[in-house]
Amino acid sequence: MSTAEETAGGEIEPWGEVTPDAARRLLVAAVEAFAERGYHATTTRDIAGRAGMSPAALYIHYKTKEELLHRISRIGHEKALDILRTAARGEGSASERLADAVGSFVRWHAGRRTTARVVQYELDALGPEARAEIVALRRRCDAEVRGIIEDGVAAGEFEVLDLKGTTLAVLSLCIDVARWFSVHGPRTPDEVGALYADLVLRMVGVKRPGAAPMQSQK
C-alpha cells in the first residue's frame, strides 16, 4: 500500500494540502524513503528517484532534505492535533471523549502508519528552530488529552493519581501502534482503535456497567 493510500478508513489522502503536484510527489517519496531507510540514510537523490524526478528538480520545491522532513512533521502533527482537539471539544462525558480521542488517534496511527512513523520518530533530525515548532505542537496535543483526563477526574469518572504521567502513557500507547501495525495482522485499524479505547478507559479507572467480558485472542 502506498503512502497516499494509507488511511484509517481506506479513503485516499494524497497530501492534498501540498501543491503543486511535483511537490506532493516529492513529499510522498520522502515519507516512504524516511520510513524505510531513516532520515540520515536517505539522500535527496533517493527521494527524487522514488518520485520519478531528477535530483535538481527537488531543489525547485524544497531547499533542503530537512525542509521536506519539517513539512511532513508539521502537517502530521497538525493532523494529530486536529484529531485530539475535535474529540476533546466534542459532546459527551469525559469517558466518551477520551474513548473518541484514543480511538481516532490510534486509527490514524494504524491507517497512516508509514507517515506516522516518520512524524513521530524522526523529530531529532530537525534543526533547533524546526524542532521547537514541532515540540510546541506536541505540547498542544498533550494538553488536549490531559484536559479530558482532568475533566474526568473532576467529574468523578476517572481515578488518576498522576495526570502528567497518565497523559504520557496514553499518548505513548497510541503512537506506538505505528511501529507494529500490519494490514496482514488479525485486526483492522478500527478494531485496534476500539481495543485501545477500552484499554485506556480501564487505565484511568472507568468501570463500564454491562460491558461484555473481553475474549482472549491469540
SEFI-869396 format. One record per atom (N, C-alpha, C): residue in three letters; y, z, x. Coordinates in steps of 0.001 Angstrom, whole numbers, plus 500000, padded with zeros to 6 digits. Atoms other than C-alpha are relative to their C-alpha. Layout:
N
ALAYZX/...
END
This chain:
218
MET498806500000500857/MET500000500000500000/MET501235500000500886/SER498790500067499189/SER503391499071501432/SER500959501112499610/THR499004498965500280/THR506292501491501647/THR500779499693498733/ALA499245500381501193/ALA508119499529498943/ALA499245500314498727/GLU500805499791501197/GLU505218500135496562/GLU499578501451499815/GLU500416498611500074/GLU504628503833497276/GLU500898500770499058/THR499229499189500926/THR505801505768494261/THR499059500913499241/ALA500817499039500727/ALA504616508704492237/ALA499402499391498743/GLY500476500556501248/GLY504281506706489058/GLY499495498580500120/GLY500489501345499798/GLY503286503394490565/GLY501077498948499891/GLU498941500985500148/GLU506671501758489993/GLU500486499537501369/ILE499469500526498747/ILE508247499593492660/ILE501347500635500288/GLU498724499428499577/GLU511048501317494585/GLU500368499381501340/PRO499759500704498738/PRO512175498765497179/PRO501321500356500669/TRP498771499572499346/TRP515101500831498515/TRP501176499167499487/GLY498995500850500623/GLY517403499070496066/GLY501426500326500385/GLU498641499638499610/GLU520427501000497304/GLU500395499419501347/VAL499731500566498677/VAL520119499266500692/VAL500213498497499870/THR499674501420500039/THR521815495874500901/THR500675499601501299/PRO500691501112500658/PRO521728493064501906/PRO498484500066500214/ASP501453500011499935/ASP518067492085501756/ASP499489500193501430/ALA500453499874498608/ALA517760491804505544/ALA500065501446500469/ALA499877498592499628/ALA518996495373505995/ALA498901500830499350/ARG501073499283500692/ARG516489496580503411/ARG498653499726500670/ARG501265500331499328/ARG513608494733505104/ARG499858500749501319/LEU500036499284498729/LEU514513496305508428/LEU499763501491499777/LEU500179498587500281/LEU514708499769506896/LEU498555500293499597/VAL501400499824500412/VAL511288499407505233/VAL499083499884501215/ALA500800500165498786/ALA509845498155508525/ALA500120501221500900/ALA499792498814499175/ALA511372501130510334/ALA499218501189499456/VAL500769498911500608/VAL509829503590507877/VAL498528499871500378/GLU501412500211499706/GLU506397502066508395/GLU499700500241501482/ALA500210499831498561/ALA506756501992512184/ALA500141501456500428/PHE499792498592499636/PHE508134505533512474/PHE498821500861499522/ALA501109499218500545/ALA505354506888510246/ALA498716499759500795/GLU501235500365499293/GLU502657505056512191/GLU500020500418501473/ARG499938499807498554/ARG503868505457515778/ARG500877501168500440/GLY499028498985499624/GLY506534508131515680/GLY501299499336500421/TYR498686500572499700/TYR510251507613516225/TYR500122499607501463/HIS499762500249498582/HIS510253507855520004/HIS499130498871500551/ALA500902501053499515/ALA507307505478520479/ALA500294498635499382/THR499652501255500675/THR508840502823518204/THR501218499367500660/THR498858500721499426/THR511133500167519673/THR500676499161498927/THR499307500881500942/THR513727498036517946/THR499255498672499873/ARG500803501234500062/ARG511502495066518809/ARG498840500180499014/ASP501074499713500960/ASP508642496709516870/ASP500513499857498567/ILE499438500007501355/ILE510876497142513831/ILE500351498582499570/ALA499617501372500337/ALA512293493623513932/ALA498772499141499762/GLY501222500784500170/GLY508818492162514348/GLY499337500254498662/ARG500601499665501298/ARG507492494001511289/ARG500795499382498854/ALA499141500577501039/ALA510459492685509303/ALA500033498481500054/GLY499992501459499847/GLY509819489121510497/GLY501326499471500481/MET498680500379499511/MET513146489009512286/MET500044500142501521/SER499826499889498555/SER514394488718515850/SER500647501345500326/PRO499353498737499618/PRO515462491883517764/PRO501525499929499878/ALA498544500126500080/ALA519012490523517896/ALA500497500153498566/ALA499587499930501405/ALA519105490322514086/ALA500147501444499530/LEU499932498599500410/LEU518536494062513807/LEU501394500571500234/TYR498715499402499635/TYR521834494853515533/TYR501159499493499142/ILE498980500438500952/ILE523756492894512917/ILE500194501057498914/HIS499979499045501113/HIS522857495602510386/HIS499985501458500458/TYR500096498625499506/TYR522164498709512485/TYR500332500008501496/LYS499562499978498608/LYS523874499574515751/LYS498930500558500924/THR501019499353499175/THR521009501749516987/THR498770500311499155/LYS501209499544500683/LYS517491502854516145/LYS500268501310499271/GLU499687498722500632/GLU518901506280515384/GLU500754499795498683/GLU499288500265501250/GLU521218504797512757/GLU499023499689498874/LEU501035500272501001/LEU518132503499510959/LEU499358501294499529/LEU500628498736500369/LEU516464506909511048/LEU500949500864499178/HIS499005499207500731/HIS519669508582509890/HIS500115499523498553/ARG499865500520501368/ARG519958506286506887/ARG498751500303499176/ILE501251499666500684/ILE516289506756505988/ILE500007501475499604/SER499996498559500244/SER516677510530506287/SER501000500383498920/ARG498978499663500989/ARG519889510651504268/ARG499569499581498603/ILE500431500473501321/ILE518541508530501414/ILE498853500854499477/GLY501143499196500415/GLY515282510508501352/GLY500387501400499581/HIS499584498649500348/HIS516962513889501348/HIS500887500025498754/GLU499209500076501232/GLU519435512809498677/GLU499095499854498786/LYS500964500132501081/LYS516475511776496528/LYS499318501338499733/ALA500635498696500149/ALA514759515108497181/ALA500935500977499288/LEU499023499111500624/LEU517933516978496246/LEU500166499666498526/ASP499847500415501395/ASP518284514952493043/ASP498813500472499157/ILE501202499546500708/ILE514685515773492049/ILE500090501490499693/LEU499964498548500164/LEU515152519502492588/LEU501174500447499134/ARG498824499635500784/ARG518645519664491098/ARG499778499680498524/THR500276500369501391/THR517528517843487947/THR499113501032499324/ALA500900498985500556/ALA514710520341487438/ALA500718501334499854/ALA499325498699500017/ALA516867523354488285/ALA501008500109498866/ARG498953499982501020/ARG519558522374485800/ARG499508499551498629/GLY500583500403501275/GLY517181521372483050/GLY499928501161499024/GLU500152498970501015/GLU516469523268479868/GLU498671500722500204/GLY501256499274499929/GLY513756525865479518/GLY500111501253500847/SER500057498753499249/SER512730529107481142/SER499936499719501494/ALA500116500157498555/ALA512708529713484877/ALA498599499507500381/SER501377500441499729/SER508926529267484827/SER499850498507499750/GLU500089501423500328/GLU509245525879483165/GLU500770499155501004/ARG499188500758499049/ARG511996524755485520/ARG499373499984501394/LEU500665499962498698/LEU510095525902488611/LEU498783499085500008/ALA501156500897500094/ALA506962524093487439/ALA500441498545500052/ASP499477501369499994/ASP509025520957486827/ASP500458499616501403/ALA499501500275498649/ALA510688521210490242/ALA498849499746500960/VAL501136500134499084/VAL507413521696492101/VAL499182498759499676/GLY500794501165500383/GLY505501519077490124/GLY500673498698500398/SER499265501225499668/SER508201516451490596/SER500117499799501507/PHE499836500067498546/PHE508745517274494275/PHE498684499604500674/VAL501313500333499461/VAL505028517112495010/VAL499629498553499678/ARG500317501391500361/ARG504613513837493119/ARG500744499028500913/TRP499253500885499113/TRP507364512304495247/TRP499390499983501396/HIS500574499938498654/HIS505795513506498491/HIS498622499339500073/ALA501293500696500028/ALA502402512144497434/ALA500193498505499786/GLY499817501406500332/GLY503605508899495904/GLY500790499233501039/ARG499205500641498951/ARG506081508167498716/ARG499694500626501355/ARG500417499198498848/ARG504062509825501460/ARG500434499414501344/THR499589500587498722/THR504889507322504228/THR501474500291500256/THR498577499699499900/THR508607507663503589/THR500218501497500221/ALA499814498549499915/ALA508302511447503139/ALA499652500531501385/ARG500358499525498660/ARG506575511896506493/ARG501139499767500987/VAL498876500297499115/VAL509486510221508244/VAL501191500898499661/VAL498848499207500444/VAL512128512010506183/VAL499864501460500412/GLN500174498571499788/GLN510610515448506660/GLN499669500392501439/TYR500533499579498699/TYR509149515352510162/TYR500643499329501212/GLU499332500631498854/GLU511491513250512331/GLU501432500511500177/LEU498640499455499966/LEU514567515458511946/LEU500501500209501423/ASP499561499658498647/ASP514641516492515597/ASP500353498786500852/ALA499649501209499251/ALA515006512867516723/ALA501453499597499789/LEU498603500335500280/LEU518509512722515247/LEU500949500707500970/GLY498959499379499193/GLY521631513410517294/GLY500660501130499243/PRO499422498795500609/PRO523690516547516612/PRO500771499758498703/GLU499181500234501191/GLU526123515045514087/GLU499145499583498811/ALA500871500463501078/ALA523491513215512045/ALA499067501121499550/ARG500908498909500324/ARG521136516180512223/ARG500705501050499144/ALA499244499006500767/ALA523847518524510934/ALA500152499568498542/GLU499870500509501375/GLU524346516295507882/GLU498697500194499227/ILE501285499870500679/ILE520629516312507067/ILE499644501466499787/VAL500250498562500160/VAL520317520063507653/VAL500789500551498810/ALA499198499564501144/ALA523130520568505137/ALA499348499595498683/LEU500710500440501202/LEU521193518523502563/LEU498766500856499765/ARG501172499142500130/ARG518091520592503261/ARG500383501367499438/ARG499559498701500505/ARG520032523767502649/ARG500322499933498510/ARG499712500159501433/ARG521168522419499291/ARG498701499921499200/CYS501319500028500650/CYS517528521661498401/CYS499454501420499881/ASP500449498611499975/ASP516628525210499402/ASP500720500824498930/ALA499204499231500957/ALA519443526586497250/ALA499577499738498566/GLU500425500315501371/GLU518218524767494132/GLU498726500754499643/VAL501262499301500274/VAL514716526222494415/VAL500220501508499968/ARG499733498564499965/ARG515980529655495367/ARG500719500442498727/GLY499301499661501235/GLY518287529604492334/GLY499063500160498826/ILE500979499879501090/ILE515374529013489985/ILE499216501301500140/ILE500776498781499771/ILE513397531846491576/ILE500844501229499683/GLU499100498880500319/GLU516393534179491347/GLU500133500177498492/ASP499903499932501465/ASP516740533308487653/ASP498738500636499419/GLY501263499457500492/GLY513062534086487130/GLY499861501490500253/VAL500038498568499683/VAL513334537463488858/VAL500939500757499057/ALA499015499344500861/ALA516460538338486866/ALA499518500088498554/ALA500495500024501380/ALA514732537397483605/ALA498699500780499832/GLY501253499265500078/GLY511634539430484456/GLY498775499105499927/GLU501141500926500033/GLU509452536302484615/GLU499208500005501305/PHE500633500066498680/PHE508731536483488357/PHE499998501377500661/GLU500060498806499155/GLU507662539288490680/GLU500043499540501447/VAL499787500514498651/VAL509113538306494053/VAL500776501035500800/LEU499342499007499156/LEU509999540744496824/LEU500890499364501054/ASP499267500682498915/ASP511264538230499395/ASP500428498623499503/LEU499520501260500567/LEU513391535476497833/LEU500035498889501044/LYS499872501006498951/LYS514104533665501093/LYS498629499522500474/GLY501332500365499530/GLY510510533760502292/GLY499207499237498961/THR500728500689501068/THR509117532703498927/THR500519498582499810/THR499415501343500103/THR511536529774498698/THR499484499102501113/LEU500516500769498865/LEU510480528629502166/LEU498536499637499783/ALA501424500259500232/ALA506805528943501222/ALA499796498914498949/VAL500123500999501069/VAL507253526913498033/VAL500334498606500519/LEU499592501307499483/LEU509123524086499763/LEU499021499487501044/SER500947500413498968/SER506713524026502714/SER498707499496499376/LEU501221500410500692/LEU503741523798500366/LEU500149498595499432/CYS499755501317500602/CYS505269520813498579/CYS500098498904501063/ILE499742501003498966/ILE506408518983501714/ILE498726499610500728/ASP501209500267499217/ASP503035519285503445/ASP499063499009499316/VAL500822500983500711/VAL501458517091500753/VAL500090498622500659/ALA499819501312499357/ALA502895514078502593/ALA499077499822501201/ARG500874500088498833/ARG500667514906505570/ARG498586499556499649/TRP501437500174500258/TRP497314514817503833/TRP499664499126498802/PHE500345500723501222/PHE497589512963500518/PHE499497498595500313/SER500561501341499845/SER495477509807500270/SER499700499420498630/VAL500309500666501272/VAL495163507296497463/VAL498496499919499781/HIS501460500040500104/HIS491439507384498197/HIS499405501379499721/GLY500461498646500271/GLY491246511123497516/GLY499646500212498546/PRO500490499729501359/PRO489977512826494357/PRO501095500187498959/ARG498934499728500959/ARG493406513456492793/ARG501132498989500122/THR498811500850500030/THR496368511323491761/THR501228500843500332/PRO498779499218499797/PRO499973512310492581/PRO500329500911498820/ASP499729499172501177/ASP500361513573489007/ASP499102501236499973/GLU500954498885500020/GLU497247515724489306/GLU500323501025501093/VAL499618499081498924/VAL498332517181492651/VAL501269500753499603/GLY498783499350500456/GLY501764517884491182/GLY499714501112499015/ALA500351498987500996/ALA500233519752488249/ALA499290501181500657/LEU500709498934499292/LEU497921521717490562/LEU500971500894500763/TYR499063499222499191/TYR500742522780492865/TYR500984500780499135/ALA499120499270500917/ALA502994523723489952/ALA499308501274499531/ASP500766498830500437/ASP500260526062488718/ASP499865501015501134/LEU500144499106498849/LEU499699527483492221/LEU501291500762500280/VAL498722499354499707/VAL503395528207492710/VAL500344501034498929/LEU499741499008501048/LEU503715529933489343/LEU499158501250500227/ARG500833498843499677/ARG500821532157490355/ARG500584500751501203/MET499409499397498800/MET502525532747493716/MET501151500935499652/VAL498839499173500360/VAL505648534124492024/VAL499677501031498925/GLY500417498921500885/GLY503633536332489713/GLY500025499710498522/VAL499999500348501420/VAL503698534421486447/VAL498580500070499461/LYS501288499969500686/LYS500834535170484097/LYS500159499198498724/ARG499857500887501159/ARG500318532466481531/ARG498879500284499009/PRO501012499656501006/PRO498508533749478410/PRO499313498741499462/GLY500743501107500593/GLY495780531477477138/GLY499699498861500940/ALA500288501080499042/ALA495585529397480299/ALA498514499943500261/ALA501418500200499769/ALA492152527945480804/ALA499662500345501452/PRO500394499706498636/PRO490249529171483880/PRO499951498729500833/MET500028501162499127/MET490583526834486845/MET498559499676500387/GLN501313500457499600/GLN487488524782487588/GLN500007499666501477/SER500073500306498578/SER486430524625491215/SER499704498531500193/GLN500208501414499717/GLN486485521168492748/GLN499668499857501478/LYS500440500161498617/LYS484549520312495876/LYS500529498709500590/
END
